[in-house]
Amino acid sequence: MRRSFLLVLVPLLGAGLLFPTTPLLAQRASVADVGFSYRDIQKPPGRSPAAFGPGRILLTDGTELAGKIRLRQTTVYYRNGADARELGEGQVREFFIEEHHYVRRPEISSSWLEVIRDTGSRLHLYQQHGRGPNYLARNVATGVVTYIPSRLPTRGYNAYFEDALRPLFADRADLLKLLNGHYITTFNLHKVVDAYNSGQPVQF
């Protein structure tokens, strides 16, 4: 029995399958390669619009409401003391919860979009909450919208997320290097878009 166990164990050890010498993310660029550690760019995700928070709503008739606000699918819920309302798609132009800004862009998506970046000259970035959360990137020059899946697996990185970003940054070798090293995540994507729009190196 013991001899049979050793016959199985030795080849596994030789192949490095029991105690691999390379990290799980073997393709990740080294710290020396990019100048910082992957752990340096991990941050907690932002708030969900499904929870009530202080903010304001701009209605389509020009009225502004201030109070507690949340978003559930396509309905915006508003509370201010005894005044409680459920506002449908055609009633709300845009709204804010704390520092988060939500808009409708029918040419991009039928869902409410959180504005991540919409002032850059080359690429605009939105987060889609009604069917996600996922990201949508719009090329300013061509109007082409790229869907960016943001769900991360339990361990490792999201190849679909990276594959969606690769054509967007095709003319920036420095950003592709970070992408190929799995350094670009949903937590720092806005900074990468800033770097792309400005033509400057990314600042994490």
Backbone torsions as a table, in degrees:
resi	resn	phi	psi	omega
1	MET	NA	-47.6	-179.2
2	ARG	-64.2	-39.5	-179.4
3	ARG	-63.8	-39.0	179.2
4	SER	-65.2	-39.0	179.0
5	PHE	-62.8	-42.3	-179.6
6	LEU	-66.7	-35.3	179.3
7	LEU	-63.6	-30.3	177.3
8	VAL	-83.0	-39.8	-174.3
9	LEU	-67.9	-42.6	-173.8
10	VAL	-61.4	-46.6	178.1
11	PRO	-62.2	-35.6	179.1
12	LEU	-65.2	-42.6	178.1
13	LEU	-63.6	-40.7	-179.2
14	GLY	-63.8	-33.8	-179.6
15	ALA	-83.8	-6.6	179.9
16	GLY	74.3	23.8	-175.7
17	LEU	-86.3	-26.8	179.4
18	LEU	-83.8	-43.5	180.0
19	PHE	-128.4	79.1	-174.8
20	PRO	-63.1	141.5	179.9
21	THR	-86.1	-12.3	178.8
22	THR	-105.4	149.6	179.5
23	PRO	-66.0	164.5	179.7
24	LEU	-57.2	-40.1	177.8
25	LEU	-96.1	74.6	-171.8
26	ALA	-63.8	-24.8	-176.2
27	GLN	-88.4	-1.6	-179.0
28	ARG	-65.2	135.7	179.4
29	ALA	-65.2	152.2	-180.0
30	SER	-76.6	162.3	177.6
31	VAL	-59.8	-39.2	179.3
32	ALA	-64.0	-30.5	-178.9
33	ASP	-65.5	-43.8	-172.6
34	VAL	-114.3	-12.4	173.2
35	GLY	94.1	3.4	177.2
36	PHE	-156.8	166.7	-178.8
37	SER	-90.9	147.2	176.2
38	TYR	-56.2	-36.8	-179.5
39	ARG	-64.3	-24.2	-178.7
40	ASP	-67.6	-20.8	-173.3
41	ILE	-109.1	9.5	177.7
42	GLN	-86.8	122.2	-179.8
43	LYS	-135.0	154.1	178.3
44	PRO	-67.2	148.5	179.3
45	PRO	-67.8	163.1	-178.5
46	GLY	-75.5	-178.5	-176.9
47	ARG	-71.7	159.3	175.2
48	SER	-97.2	137.8	178.9
49	PRO	-72.7	-5.1	179.9
50	ALA	-75.2	-15.0	179.1
51	ALA	-98.3	138.8	179.3
52	PHE	-61.5	138.0	175.9
53	GLY	-150.4	159.8	179.7
54	PRO	-67.9	140.1	179.7
55	GLY	-177.7	-161.4	-179.8
56	ARG	-147.5	154.8	-177.9
57	ILE	-123.8	134.7	172.2
58	LEU	-105.2	113.3	-178.6
59	LEU	-81.4	162.9	-178.3
60	THR	-68.0	-19.8	178.2
61	ASP	-89.9	6.6	177.8
62	GLY	94.8	-7.7	179.1
63	THR	-72.9	144.6	176.1
64	GLU	-117.3	132.0	178.6
65	LEU	-116.8	138.5	177.4
66	ALA	-123.3	133.7	-179.8
67	GLY	169.4	-149.6	176.5
68	LYS	-92.3	134.3	-172.6
69	ILE	-136.5	145.7	169.7
70	ARG	-149.8	162.6	180.0
71	LEU	-119.3	129.3	172.6
72	ARG	-127.5	106.6	-175.9
73	GLN	57.4	-110.1	-178.9
74	THR	-104.0	0.5	-176.8
75	THR	-101.7	132.2	176.0
76	VAL	-100.5	124.6	-179.2
77	TYR	-101.6	134.8	-175.8
78	TYR	-128.0	135.7	175.8
79	ARG	-136.9	136.1	171.8
80	ASN	-153.7	93.6	-174.9
81	GLY	64.8	-125.0	-179.6
82	ALA	-80.1	-11.8	-179.1
83	ASP	-84.4	106.3	179.1
84	ALA	-126.3	128.5	-176.1
85	ARG	-136.8	152.5	169.0
86	GLU	-114.9	116.9	-172.7
87	LEU	-108.8	125.3	-178.6
88	GLY	-82.8	178.9	-174.1
89	GLU	-57.2	-41.5	-175.0
90	GLY	-78.7	-5.0	-176.8
91	GLN	-96.7	-23.0	-172.6
92	VAL	-111.7	128.0	175.9
93	ARG	-85.2	-47.2	177.6
94	GLU	-162.8	163.6	177.3
95	PHE	-152.3	163.1	-178.0
96	PHE	-127.8	135.7	169.4
97	ILE	-123.0	113.1	-171.0
98	GLU	54.2	-125.2	-177.8
99	GLU	-94.6	6.6	-176.8
100	HIS	-92.9	134.1	-173.0
101	HIS	-114.4	127.9	-177.2
102	TYR	-121.1	136.0	-176.3
103	VAL	-138.1	167.6	170.5
104	ARG	-107.1	131.8	175.4
105	ARG	-132.2	81.8	-174.8
106	PRO	-56.5	-28.6	-179.8
107	GLU	-73.0	-12.7	-179.0
108	ILE	-108.2	-46.8	-174.7
109	SER	-157.6	154.1	175.5
110	SER	-85.7	-6.9	-179.9
111	SER	-92.4	162.9	169.2
112	TRP	-67.0	140.9	-178.9
113	LEU	-119.7	134.1	170.8
114	GLU	-85.7	129.1	179.5
115	VAL	-76.1	116.7	174.5
116	ILE	-96.0	-50.1	174.4
117	ARG	-148.4	122.1	176.6
118	ASP	-138.8	21.1	179.1
119	THR	-115.0	-4.6	-179.4
120	GLY	-71.1	158.6	-176.0
121	SER	-85.7	-13.4	-174.3
122	ARG	-121.5	-39.3	-173.3
123	LEU	-140.5	130.1	173.9
124	HIS	-108.5	145.2	-175.7
125	LEU	-129.1	131.7	178.6
126	TYR	-130.4	153.9	172.9
127	GLN	-111.1	131.9	-175.3
128	GLN	-98.4	113.1	-174.9
129	HIS	-96.9	-29.4	-176.7
130	GLY	-66.8	-28.3	-179.2
131	ARG	-134.2	59.4	-174.9
132	GLY	-168.3	-129.0	7.6
133	PRO	-76.7	137.9	173.3
134	ASN	-139.1	173.6	-177.8
135	TYR	-113.1	152.5	173.3
136	LEU	-128.8	127.8	177.3
137	ALA	-112.9	132.0	-179.3
138	ARG	-116.3	123.3	175.7
139	ASN	-74.6	119.6	-174.8
140	VAL	-63.6	-40.3	-175.2
141	ALA	-71.4	-42.1	-174.0
142	THR	-100.9	-19.4	-176.1
143	GLY	79.5	0.3	-178.7
144	VAL	-69.6	132.1	-179.6
145	VAL	-106.5	129.7	179.3
146	THR	-110.0	126.6	177.1
147	TYR	-83.9	128.6	-176.6
148	ILE	-121.2	103.9	178.7
149	PRO	-68.6	134.9	-173.2
150	SER	-112.7	-5.5	-178.2
151	ARG	-66.5	128.1	-179.5
152	LEU	-100.9	143.3	176.7
153	PRO	-69.9	168.9	-179.7
154	THR	-59.4	-36.3	-178.4
155	ARG	-137.8	133.5	175.7
156	GLY	103.1	-143.9	-173.8
157	TYR	-135.5	168.0	-177.2
158	ASN	-100.9	106.4	-178.2
159	ALA	-65.9	-34.1	179.1
160	TYR	-66.1	-39.6	176.0
161	PHE	-58.9	-48.3	-178.5
162	GLU	-68.6	-39.6	179.5
163	ASP	-64.3	-34.7	179.0
164	ALA	-69.7	-33.2	-177.8
165	LEU	-80.2	-28.4	-172.2
166	ARG	-55.3	-45.5	178.4
167	PRO	-66.7	-28.0	-178.7
168	LEU	-67.9	-32.8	-176.9
169	PHE	-109.1	24.5	-174.3
170	ALA	-60.5	-26.2	-178.6
171	ASP	-96.9	13.6	178.2
172	ARG	-127.2	95.5	-176.9
173	ALA	-60.2	-34.6	-178.5
174	ASP	-67.3	-38.2	179.4
175	LEU	-73.6	-35.4	176.4
176	LEU	-64.7	-34.9	178.1
177	LYS	-63.1	-43.8	176.9
178	LEU	-64.8	-40.4	-179.1
179	LEU	-64.9	-45.9	-179.5
180	ASN	-66.8	-23.6	176.4
181	GLY	-88.7	3.0	179.2
182	HIS	66.5	30.5	178.8
183	TYR	-89.9	-17.2	179.8
184	ILE	-90.1	123.0	-178.0
185	THR	-127.3	175.8	176.3
186	THR	-64.1	-23.2	-177.2
187	PHE	-78.6	-21.6	-178.8
188	ASN	-123.1	8.8	-177.2
189	LEU	-59.0	-36.8	-179.8
190	HIS	-61.8	-35.0	179.1
191	LYS	-72.3	-32.7	177.0
192	VAL	-68.0	-40.6	176.5
193	VAL	-63.8	-40.2	175.4
194	ASP	-57.8	-44.7	-179.6
195	ALA	-64.7	-39.6	179.7
196	TYR	-65.7	-44.3	-179.3
197	ASN	-67.5	-34.4	-176.7
198	SER	-87.4	-18.5	-176.0
199	GLY	78.2	10.3	-178.6
200	GLN	-102.3	163.6	175.7
201	PRO	-62.5	151.9	-180.0
202	VAL	-71.6	142.0	177.9
203	GLN	-117.6	103.0	179.4
204	PHE	-85.5	NA	NA
